[in-house]
């Protein structure tokens, strides 16, 4: 039997999820995001999360048009690298202006050397520095007869790395949308000390009512961590992809703390160290795992991009 791990949440933190409507004008999308982030920061948010594909419409036909070349972690300090990406510049400045950690949803990324496209989340520090990039690992290729068919792999390339971000509050794991269906990611992050998993995501009107809340609660209770799901707002006026909305934060016991409706809305919650300690003390799965029976997957390494 293993020893109980230390509390992964080092101090209280206010988390804000910004549920946004997204249009075809990239600059307008970035401006709208800035307005909402500023409001959340003014209300005391320490970590702010944006939705999946918040700077562009969501769809395989849109990814090539809206994609930007983004710096790697190694080149992010270079002024010339930063100047190539409108969205990167905007988001870096936004996090610095408001002194927040910004998990900037996701945007389409072009890798010039290979001409590959990725669905990528950028994570910034309160100084505007790039802390991490998460490229969506599991691509959304589904076919539900009579409901929806969607194949991201026709345009996008899958990422090949897990993402765990160090903050003054503790470690945060990041996934994107379909990644939440694969429990190994959250399991590894939690066993490596994450206090939360954050998933910018855009479930649709079929998968949203089926599994959005269910998966968030499952990942939370499996790993006794907070789970945050940040969606675009539901927009029924167009004929394109319609996101489910209902961004939410689930606590380490699988309880929904706060949940948005379908429209533009900000969900803000304060995460407290005593809550995760209480849950893990009451049901101590962390000390009762049987690695003599099954494998401990927490040793998998991250890759920097």
C-alpha positions as CSV (number, residue, x, y, z in Angstrom):
1,X,0.0,0.0,0.0
2,X,1.5,3.4,-1.1
3,X,1.8,6.5,1.1
4,X,-0.7,9.2,0.6
5,X,0.6,11.9,-1.8
6,X,0.8,15.5,-0.7
7,X,-2.0,17.9,-1.6
8,X,-1.6,18.8,-5.2
9,X,-3.4,22.2,-4.9
10,X,-0.9,24.4,-3.1
11,X,-3.2,27.3,-2.4
12,X,-6.7,28.6,-3.3
13,X,-7.1,29.5,-7.0
14,X,-9.9,31.2,-8.9
15,X,-10.7,29.5,-12.2
16,X,-12.7,31.1,-15.0
17,X,-14.1,29.5,-18.1
18,X,-15.1,31.9,-20.9
19,X,-17.9,30.5,-23.1
20,X,-17.8,32.5,-26.3
21,X,-19.7,32.8,-29.6
22,X,-17.3,32.4,-32.6
23,X,-17.7,34.0,-36.0
24,X,-15.8,34.1,-39.2
25,X,-13.8,37.3,-38.4
26,X,-10.6,36.2,-36.6
27,X,-9.8,39.7,-35.3
28,X,-13.3,40.1,-34.0
29,X,-13.1,36.7,-32.2
30,X,-9.8,37.7,-30.5
31,X,-11.3,41.1,-29.5
32,X,-14.3,39.5,-28.0
33,X,-12.1,37.0,-26.1
34,X,-10.1,39.9,-24.8
35,X,-13.1,41.7,-23.4
36,X,-14.4,38.6,-21.6
37,X,-10.9,37.7,-20.2
38,X,-10.5,41.3,-18.9
39,X,-13.9,40.9,-17.1
40,X,-12.9,37.6,-15.6
41,X,-9.5,39.0,-14.5
42,X,-11.2,42.0,-12.9
43,X,-13.4,39.6,-11.0
44,X,-10.3,38.0,-9.5
45,X,-9.7,35.0,-11.8
46,X,-6.1,33.6,-11.6
47,X,-6.5,31.0,-14.3
48,X,-8.7,31.8,-17.3
49,X,-9.7,29.3,-20.0
50,X,-11.0,29.9,-23.5
51,X,-12.9,27.4,-25.7
52,X,-11.7,25.1,-28.4
53,X,-11.2,26.8,-31.8
54,X,-12.3,30.2,-30.3
55,X,-10.6,32.3,-33.0
56,X,-12.2,30.5,-36.0
57,X,-15.3,28.6,-36.9
58,X,-15.0,24.9,-36.1
59,X,-14.7,22.6,-39.1
60,X,-12.3,20.8,-41.4
61,X,-13.0,23.3,-44.2
62,X,-11.9,26.2,-41.9
63,X,-8.7,24.8,-40.3
64,X,-6.4,25.5,-43.3
65,X,-7.7,29.1,-43.8
66,X,-7.4,30.1,-40.1
67,X,-4.2,28.2,-39.2
68,X,-1.1,30.2,-38.0
69,X,2.5,29.2,-37.5
70,X,3.2,29.2,-33.8
71,X,6.5,29.3,-32.1
72,X,7.8,26.2,-30.2
73,X,8.7,26.4,-26.6
74,X,12.4,26.9,-27.6
75,X,11.7,29.7,-30.0
76,X,8.9,31.5,-28.1
77,X,11.3,34.0,-26.6
78,X,12.3,35.2,-30.1
79,X,10.6,38.5,-31.2
80,X,10.7,37.4,-34.8
81,X,8.9,34.1,-34.0
82,X,6.2,35.9,-32.0
83,X,5.6,38.5,-34.7
84,X,4.5,35.8,-37.2
85,X,1.3,34.9,-35.4
86,X,-1.5,37.3,-34.8
87,X,-3.2,35.1,-32.2
88,X,0.0,34.3,-30.4
89,X,0.9,37.9,-30.0
90,X,-2.6,38.8,-28.9
91,X,-2.9,36.0,-26.3
92,X,0.6,36.6,-24.9
93,X,-0.1,40.3,-24.4
94,X,-3.5,39.5,-22.9
95,X,-2.1,37.2,-20.2
96,X,0.6,39.8,-19.4
97,X,-1.8,42.7,-19.3
98,X,-4.0,41.0,-16.7
99,X,-1.3,39.0,-14.9
100,X,-3.2,35.7,-15.3
101,X,-2.4,32.2,-16.4
102,X,-4.2,31.8,-19.7
103,X,-5.2,28.4,-21.1
104,X,-6.0,29.8,-24.5
105,X,-8.6,27.2,-25.7
106,X,-7.3,26.0,-29.0
107,X,-6.5,27.5,-32.5
108,X,-5.6,25.8,-35.8
109,X,-1.8,25.6,-36.0
110,X,0.3,25.3,-39.2
111,X,3.8,23.7,-38.9
112,X,5.6,25.3,-41.9
113,X,8.4,22.7,-42.1
114,X,6.0,19.8,-42.6
115,X,2.9,21.7,-43.8
116,X,1.0,19.7,-41.1
117,X,-2.1,21.2,-39.3
118,X,-2.8,20.7,-35.6
119,X,-5.5,21.7,-33.2
120,X,-3.3,23.5,-30.5
121,X,-3.8,25.0,-27.1
122,X,-1.4,27.7,-25.9
123,X,-0.8,28.1,-22.2
124,X,0.7,31.4,-21.0
125,X,2.1,32.7,-17.7
126,X,1.2,36.0,-16.1
127,X,4.3,37.5,-17.7
128,X,3.1,36.6,-21.2
129,X,5.6,33.7,-21.5
130,X,4.6,30.5,-23.3
131,X,4.5,27.7,-20.7
132,X,3.2,24.9,-22.9
133,X,1.6,23.9,-26.1
134,X,-0.9,21.0,-26.3
135,X,-1.7,19.6,-29.7
136,X,-4.9,17.6,-29.6
137,X,-3.8,14.0,-29.3
138,X,-7.1,12.2,-30.2
139,X,-8.7,13.4,-33.4
140,X,-12.4,13.6,-33.7
141,X,-13.3,10.9,-36.2
142,X,-16.8,9.7,-35.6
143,X,-19.8,8.4,-37.6
144,X,-23.2,8.2,-35.8
145,X,-25.7,7.1,-38.4
146,X,-28.5,9.7,-38.9
147,X,-26.8,12.1,-36.5
148,X,-23.3,13.3,-37.3
149,X,-20.2,12.3,-39.3
150,X,-17.0,14.2,-38.7
151,X,-13.3,13.4,-39.5
152,X,-10.7,15.7,-38.2
153,X,-8.0,13.4,-39.5
154,X,-8.8,14.4,-43.1
155,X,-7.1,17.7,-42.3
156,X,-5.4,17.6,-38.9
157,X,-2.4,15.7,-37.6
158,X,-2.6,14.3,-34.1
159,X,-0.3,15.5,-31.4
160,X,2.0,13.0,-29.7
161,X,2.5,14.5,-26.2
162,X,0.8,14.8,-22.9
163,X,0.7,18.3,-21.3
164,X,1.2,19.0,-17.6
165,X,1.7,22.7,-16.8
166,X,3.5,24.0,-13.6
167,X,1.9,27.0,-11.9
168,X,2.2,28.6,-8.5
169,X,-1.0,26.7,-7.5
170,X,0.3,23.3,-8.6
171,X,0.2,21.3,-11.8
172,X,-2.6,21.5,-14.4
173,X,-3.2,18.9,-17.1
174,X,-4.5,20.0,-20.5
175,X,-6.4,18.1,-23.1
176,X,-8.7,19.2,-26.0
177,X,-12.2,18.0,-26.5
178,X,-12.1,14.4,-27.7
179,X,-9.1,13.8,-25.5
180,X,-11.5,13.7,-22.5
181,X,-12.8,10.3,-23.8
182,X,-9.5,8.7,-23.2
183,X,-9.1,8.3,-19.4
184,X,-5.3,7.5,-19.6
185,X,-4.5,11.2,-20.1
186,X,-6.2,12.4,-16.9
187,X,-4.9,9.3,-15.0
188,X,-1.3,10.1,-15.9
189,X,-1.7,13.8,-15.0
190,X,-3.3,13.1,-11.7
191,X,-0.7,10.5,-10.7
192,X,2.0,12.9,-11.6
193,X,0.5,15.5,-9.2
194,X,-2.1,17.5,-11.2
195,X,-4.9,19.1,-9.2
196,X,-7.0,19.7,-12.3
197,X,-7.6,18.6,-15.9
198,X,-8.7,21.4,-18.2
199,X,-10.4,20.5,-21.5
200,X,-11.3,23.2,-24.0
201,X,-13.9,21.4,-26.1
202,X,-16.7,21.7,-28.6
203,X,-19.0,18.7,-28.2
204,X,-22.0,18.9,-30.6
205,X,-25.8,18.6,-30.3
206,X,-25.5,14.8,-30.5
207,X,-22.5,14.1,-28.2
208,X,-23.1,17.0,-25.9
209,X,-26.4,15.8,-24.3
210,X,-25.1,12.2,-24.3
211,X,-21.6,12.5,-22.7
212,X,-20.4,16.1,-22.0
213,X,-21.2,16.1,-18.3
214,X,-20.9,12.4,-17.9
215,X,-17.2,12.4,-19.1
216,X,-16.3,15.4,-17.0
217,X,-17.7,13.8,-13.9
218,X,-16.1,10.5,-14.7
219,X,-12.6,11.9,-15.2
220,X,-13.0,13.9,-11.9
221,X,-14.2,11.0,-9.8
222,X,-11.7,8.5,-11.3
223,X,-8.8,10.7,-10.4
224,X,-10.1,12.9,-7.5
225,X,-9.2,16.1,-9.3
226,X,-11.1,19.1,-10.6
227,X,-12.2,18.9,-14.2
228,X,-13.0,22.0,-16.3
229,X,-14.7,21.8,-19.6
230,X,-14.8,25.0,-21.7
231,X,-17.1,25.1,-24.7
232,X,-17.9,27.7,-27.4
233,X,-21.4,29.1,-27.0
234,X,-24.3,27.4,-28.8
235,X,-25.0,29.2,-32.0
236,X,-28.0,27.9,-33.9
237,X,-28.3,30.7,-36.5
238,X,-25.7,29.4,-38.9
239,X,-25.6,26.1,-40.8
240,X,-22.2,24.9,-39.6
241,X,-21.0,23.0,-36.6
242,X,-23.2,23.7,-33.5
243,X,-21.4,23.4,-30.1
244,X,-23.3,22.1,-27.1
245,X,-22.1,24.8,-24.6
246,X,-22.7,24.2,-20.9
247,X,-19.1,24.8,-19.8
248,X,-18.6,23.4,-16.3
249,X,-16.3,22.8,-13.4
250,X,-16.6,19.4,-11.6
251,X,-15.1,18.9,-8.2
252,X,-12.8,16.0,-7.1
253,X,-15.9,14.1,-5.8
254,X,-17.6,14.2,-9.2
255,X,-20.0,17.0,-8.3
256,X,-20.8,19.8,-10.7
257,X,-19.8,23.1,-9.0
258,X,-20.9,25.5,-11.7
259,X,-22.4,25.1,-15.2
260,X,-23.1,27.5,-18.0
261,X,-26.2,27.5,-20.1
262,X,-26.1,27.5,-23.9
263,X,-25.2,31.1,-24.6
264,X,-22.2,33.4,-23.9
265,X,-21.3,33.1,-20.2
266,X,-18.4,33.0,-17.8
267,X,-18.2,30.3,-15.2
268,X,-16.0,31.2,-12.2
269,X,-15.2,29.0,-9.2
270,X,-12.7,29.0,-6.4
271,X,-10.8,25.8,-5.9
272,X,-9.8,25.1,-2.3
273,X,-7.0,22.8,-1.1
274,X,-9.1,21.4,1.8
275,X,-11.7,20.1,-0.7
276,X,-9.4,17.8,-2.5
277,X,-7.9,16.7,0.8
278,X,-11.3,15.9,2.2
279,X,-12.3,13.8,-0.9
280,X,-9.0,11.9,-1.0
281,X,-9.1,11.2,2.8
282,X,-12.7,9.9,2.6
283,X,-12.2,7.6,-0.3
284,X,-8.4,6.9,-0.4
285,X,-8.0,5.3,-3.8
286,X,-4.6,7.0,-4.1
287,X,-3.2,4.6,-1.4
288,X,-5.1,1.5,-2.5
289,X,-4.0,1.0,-6.1
290,X,-2.6,-2.4,-6.9
291,X,0.4,-1.8,-9.1
292,X,1.3,-5.5,-8.4
293,X,-1.8,-6.4,-10.5
294,X,-1.8,-3.6,-13.1
295,X,0.7,-1.2,-14.5
296,X,1.4,2.3,-13.1
297,X,1.1,4.4,-16.3
298,X,2.3,7.6,-14.6
299,X,5.9,7.3,-15.8
300,X,5.1,8.3,-19.3
301,X,7.3,11.2,-20.5
302,X,6.1,14.5,-21.9
303,X,7.5,16.0,-25.1
304,X,8.0,19.7,-25.7
305,X,6.7,21.3,-28.9
